[in-house]
Amino acid sequence: MGGQRDRAGLARWVRRNLTAHGFLIGSVLCFAFFSWYPMVREVILAFQKTRRGRTTWTGWRNLQQIVHDPAFWQAWRHTLEFTALALLLGFLAPFLVAIVLNEFRHGQGYLRALVYLPVMLPPVASVLLFKYFYDPGYGLFNNVLHTLHLPTSQWLQSTHTALLSVVIASTWMNMGSATLIYLAALQGIPGELYEAAELDGAGLLRRIWHVTIPQTRLVLSLMLLMQVIATMQVFTEPYLLTGGAGPQGSTTTVVYLIYQYAFNFNNYGAAAALGLVLLVVLAAFSGVYVRITRRGDD
């Protein structure tokens, strides 16, 4: 009797958890096929060369080839410049917008929808909009500058402003998600902290510095890490706005160079090797960043 009860209990447990385990197994298989397999395949491909249908092992030759390519260092310089500019604009702007939105007591839902609207637009539509804004002849930005009697700019056609123009467009296109995350973090701050700061005579800037930033430090640190990783993999905005390279290669990024190696030069080994270098750099940065933030928490 005891053995039958155990078997019946086991059968009930299997039936009860079969659906959950089915979903779990399916998600793991999808993740393995679409995430783990491409990463493993990229590592293998970085040390191979395919020519006329024949695949041979090349060792470190692909890595040596990309390192000796002048475009490699140019792409890394532009990628780091893009990341720095994106942090100045794309990291601070959403936080400041979230602080402003948090001060509104009415109509906040409509304002959140308005801020998030650019994220819902197709990237191609947003790029066409900014191409109109940046047009040196009839573009909106130059018309505004001309009306204000300020010097106009070539924007995407100039080596001095092309990268900054891409950063501005990218910030507008992607800041909605970060703004809502910051806004959720701000609304979780107890109001008593602001009231105590006001009683101590703290103004707006001091309340932000001594209350808002410390209370949202974990969210800010996580968003900083995610923003660096995302901006160092930028491809869509430069490719659609400037064709990828831009004037005199001024907007060539690492991911666009990977695209060139793979689809313009048919050198998949070099493309995979550059992708592997990018993976190692981002993993190293993430590890160092997490270690530093953990020490700060301790």
C-alpha positions as CSV (number, residue, x, y, z in Angstrom):
1,M,0.0,0.0,0.0
2,G,2.8,2.4,0.9
3,G,4.5,1.8,-2.5
4,Q,1.3,2.5,-4.4
5,R,0.7,5.7,-2.5
6,D,4.3,6.8,-3.3
7,R,3.8,6.0,-7.0
8,A,0.5,7.9,-7.0
9,G,2.0,10.9,-5.3
10,L,4.9,10.9,-7.8
11,A,2.4,10.7,-10.7
12,R,0.4,13.6,-9.3
13,W,3.7,15.6,-8.9
14,V,4.7,14.9,-12.5
15,R,1.3,15.9,-13.9
16,R,1.3,19.0,-11.8
17,N,4.8,20.1,-12.9
18,L,4.8,18.8,-16.4
19,T,3.5,22.1,-18.0
20,A,6.0,24.2,-16.0
21,H,8.9,21.9,-16.9
22,G,7.8,21.9,-20.5
23,F,7.9,25.7,-20.7
24,L,11.2,25.7,-18.9
25,I,12.8,23.2,-21.3
26,G,11.4,25.1,-24.3
27,S,12.9,28.4,-23.1
28,V,16.3,26.8,-22.4
29,L,16.4,25.2,-25.8
30,C,15.5,28.5,-27.5
31,F,18.1,30.4,-25.5
32,A,20.7,27.7,-26.3
33,F,19.9,27.8,-30.0
34,F,19.7,31.5,-30.4
35,S,22.2,32.7,-27.9
36,W,24.7,30.1,-26.8
37,Y,25.2,28.4,-30.2
38,P,25.9,31.7,-32.0
39,M,28.5,32.7,-29.4
40,V,30.2,29.3,-29.5
41,R,30.1,29.4,-33.3
42,E,31.6,32.8,-33.4
43,V,34.5,31.7,-31.2
44,I,35.2,28.8,-33.5
45,L,34.8,30.9,-36.7
46,A,37.3,33.4,-35.3
47,F,40.1,30.8,-35.7
48,Q,39.0,29.5,-39.1
49,K,39.0,30.6,-42.7
50,T,36.6,29.5,-45.4
51,R,37.6,29.7,-49.0
52,R,35.9,28.1,-52.0
53,G,33.8,26.0,-49.6
54,R,36.8,24.7,-47.7
55,T,37.3,25.5,-44.0
56,T,40.8,25.5,-42.5
57,W,42.1,26.4,-39.1
58,T,44.2,29.6,-39.1
59,G,45.0,30.0,-35.5
60,W,45.7,33.7,-34.6
61,R,45.9,34.9,-38.2
62,N,42.5,36.5,-38.2
63,L,43.2,38.4,-35.0
64,Q,46.6,39.5,-36.4
65,Q,44.9,40.6,-39.6
66,I,42.3,42.9,-37.9
67,V,44.8,44.4,-35.5
68,H,47.1,45.4,-38.4
69,D,44.2,47.0,-40.2
70,P,44.2,50.8,-39.7
71,A,40.4,50.7,-39.8
72,F,40.4,48.6,-36.6
73,W,41.9,51.4,-34.5
74,Q,39.8,54.0,-36.3
75,A,36.6,52.1,-35.5
76,W,37.6,51.7,-31.8
77,R,38.4,55.4,-31.5
78,H,35.0,56.3,-33.0
79,T,33.2,53.8,-30.9
80,L,34.7,55.1,-27.7
81,E,34.0,58.7,-28.8
82,F,30.4,57.7,-29.5
83,T,30.1,56.0,-26.1
84,A,31.5,59.1,-24.3
85,L,29.1,61.4,-26.1
86,A,26.2,59.0,-25.5
87,L,26.9,59.0,-21.8
88,L,27.0,62.8,-21.6
89,L,23.6,63.0,-23.4
90,G,21.9,59.7,-23.3
91,F,22.7,59.0,-19.7
92,L,22.0,62.4,-18.2
93,A,19.0,63.5,-20.3
94,P,16.7,60.6,-19.4
95,F,17.5,61.1,-15.7
96,L,16.8,64.8,-15.8
97,V,13.6,64.3,-17.8
98,A,12.5,61.7,-15.2
99,I,13.1,64.3,-12.4
100,V,11.0,66.8,-14.2
101,L,8.2,64.3,-14.9
102,N,8.2,63.3,-11.2
103,E,7.3,66.8,-10.2
104,F,4.0,66.7,-12.1
105,R,1.0,65.7,-10.1
106,H,-1.5,65.7,-13.0
107,G,-1.3,64.2,-16.5
108,Q,1.8,62.1,-15.7
109,G,0.4,59.2,-17.7
110,Y,0.1,61.2,-20.9
111,L,3.6,62.6,-20.4
112,R,5.0,59.1,-19.9
113,A,3.4,58.0,-23.1
114,L,4.8,61.1,-24.9
115,V,8.3,60.4,-23.7
116,Y,8.1,56.7,-24.7
117,L,6.6,57.5,-28.1
118,P,10.0,57.6,-29.9
119,V,10.8,54.1,-28.7
120,M,7.7,52.8,-30.3
121,L,8.4,54.4,-33.7
122,P,10.2,52.2,-36.3
123,P,13.9,53.1,-36.4
124,V,13.7,53.8,-40.1
125,A,10.9,56.4,-39.6
126,S,12.9,58.1,-36.8
127,V,16.0,58.2,-39.1
128,L,14.0,59.7,-42.0
129,L,12.8,62.3,-39.6
130,F,16.3,63.2,-38.4
131,K,17.6,63.2,-42.0
132,Y,15.1,65.9,-42.7
133,F,16.1,67.8,-39.5
134,Y,19.8,67.5,-40.5
135,D,19.5,68.5,-44.2
136,P,21.9,71.4,-44.8
137,G,19.5,73.0,-47.3
138,Y,16.0,72.9,-46.0
139,G,16.4,71.0,-42.7
140,L,14.6,72.1,-39.5
141,F,17.8,72.6,-37.5
142,N,19.5,74.9,-40.0
143,N,16.3,76.9,-40.4
144,V,16.1,77.5,-36.7
145,L,19.8,78.5,-36.6
146,H,19.3,80.8,-39.5
147,T,16.2,82.4,-37.9
148,L,18.3,83.0,-34.7
149,H,21.1,84.5,-36.9
150,L,23.5,81.7,-35.8
151,P,25.9,79.9,-38.1
152,T,24.4,76.8,-39.8
153,S,26.1,73.4,-39.9
154,Q,26.6,70.6,-42.4
155,W,25.6,68.1,-39.7
156,L,25.9,64.6,-41.2
157,Q,28.1,65.8,-44.1
158,S,30.9,67.2,-41.8
159,T,33.6,65.1,-40.2
160,H,33.4,67.4,-37.1
161,T,29.6,67.0,-36.4
162,A,28.6,63.7,-38.0
163,L,29.3,61.6,-34.9
164,L,27.6,64.1,-32.6
165,S,24.6,64.2,-34.9
166,V,24.3,60.4,-34.7
167,V,24.5,60.6,-30.9
168,I,21.7,63.2,-30.8
169,A,19.4,61.1,-33.0
170,S,20.2,57.9,-31.0
171,T,19.5,59.6,-27.7
172,W,16.1,60.8,-28.9
173,M,15.2,57.4,-30.3
174,N,16.2,55.4,-27.2
175,M,15.8,57.6,-24.1
176,G,12.2,56.7,-23.5
177,S,12.8,53.3,-21.8
178,A,15.5,54.7,-19.5
179,T,13.3,57.7,-18.6
180,L,10.5,55.4,-17.4
181,I,12.9,53.2,-15.4
182,Y,14.3,56.3,-13.7
183,L,10.8,57.6,-13.1
184,A,9.8,54.3,-11.4
185,A,12.9,54.5,-9.2
186,L,12.1,58.1,-8.3
187,Q,8.6,57.3,-7.3
188,G,9.9,54.7,-4.9
189,I,11.8,57.3,-2.8
190,P,9.9,58.1,0.4
191,G,8.5,61.6,0.5
192,E,9.7,62.0,4.1
193,L,13.3,62.3,2.9
194,Y,12.5,65.3,0.7
195,E,10.4,66.9,3.5
196,A,13.3,66.5,5.9
197,A,15.7,68.0,3.3
198,E,13.3,71.0,2.8
199,L,13.1,71.6,6.6
200,D,16.9,71.7,6.6
201,G,16.8,74.4,4.0
202,A,18.0,72.3,1.1
203,G,17.2,73.7,-2.4
204,L,16.3,71.7,-5.5
205,L,19.9,71.0,-6.5
206,R,20.9,69.9,-2.9
207,R,17.8,67.7,-2.7
208,I,18.8,66.0,-6.0
209,W,22.4,65.6,-4.8
210,H,21.8,64.4,-1.3
211,V,18.4,62.5,-1.7
212,T,17.6,61.6,-5.3
213,I,21.0,60.4,-6.4
214,P,21.8,58.3,-3.3
215,Q,18.4,56.7,-3.3
216,T,18.6,55.7,-7.0
217,R,22.3,54.8,-7.0
218,L,21.7,51.1,-7.7
219,V,19.5,51.9,-10.7
220,L,21.9,54.5,-12.0
221,S,24.9,52.1,-11.8
222,L,22.9,49.3,-13.6
223,M,21.7,51.7,-16.3
224,L,25.3,53.0,-16.8
225,L,26.6,49.5,-17.4
226,M,23.8,48.7,-19.8
227,Q,24.2,52.0,-21.7
228,V,28.0,51.4,-22.1
229,I,27.4,47.9,-23.4
230,A,24.6,49.1,-25.8
231,T,26.4,52.1,-27.2
232,M,29.6,50.2,-27.9
233,Q,27.5,47.9,-30.1
234,V,25.8,50.7,-32.0
235,F,25.1,50.0,-35.6
236,T,21.6,50.9,-36.7
237,E,21.8,54.7,-36.3
238,P,25.2,55.3,-38.0
239,Y,24.3,52.8,-40.8
240,L,20.9,54.4,-41.5
241,L,22.0,58.1,-41.1
242,T,25.4,58.1,-42.7
243,G,25.6,54.8,-44.5
244,G,27.8,53.4,-41.8
245,A,31.2,55.0,-42.5
246,G,30.1,58.6,-42.8
247,P,32.3,61.4,-44.2
248,Q,35.9,60.2,-44.3
249,G,35.0,57.3,-42.1
250,S,34.1,59.6,-39.2
251,T,31.2,57.4,-38.0
252,T,32.7,53.9,-38.6
253,T,32.1,51.9,-35.4
254,V,33.3,48.4,-34.4
255,V,30.1,46.7,-35.3
256,Y,29.9,48.4,-38.7
257,L,33.5,47.2,-39.3
258,I,32.3,43.7,-38.4
259,Y,29.5,44.1,-41.0
260,Q,32.0,45.3,-43.6
261,Y,34.3,42.3,-43.0
262,A,31.5,39.8,-43.3
263,F,29.3,41.2,-46.0
264,N,31.5,43.5,-48.1
265,F,34.8,41.6,-47.9
266,N,33.3,38.1,-47.4
267,N,35.9,37.6,-44.6
268,Y,33.8,35.9,-42.0
269,G,36.8,34.8,-40.0
270,A,38.0,38.4,-39.6
271,A,34.4,39.5,-38.7
272,A,34.1,36.8,-36.1
273,A,37.6,37.7,-34.7
274,L,36.6,41.3,-34.3
275,G,33.3,40.2,-32.7
276,L,35.3,38.1,-30.3
277,V,37.5,41.1,-29.4
278,L,34.4,43.2,-28.8
279,L,33.0,40.4,-26.6
280,V,36.2,40.2,-24.5
281,V,36.4,44.0,-24.1
282,L,32.8,44.3,-22.9
283,A,33.1,41.3,-20.6
284,A,36.3,42.7,-19.1
285,F,34.6,46.1,-18.6
286,S,31.5,44.5,-17.1
287,G,33.6,42.4,-14.7
288,V,35.7,45.4,-13.5
289,Y,32.6,47.6,-13.2
290,V,30.7,45.1,-11.1
291,R,33.8,44.6,-8.9
292,I,34.2,48.3,-8.3
293,T,30.5,48.8,-7.5
294,R,30.5,45.9,-5.1
295,R,33.4,47.4,-3.3
296,G,31.5,50.7,-3.1
297,D,28.5,48.9,-1.6
298,D,30.7,47.2,1.0
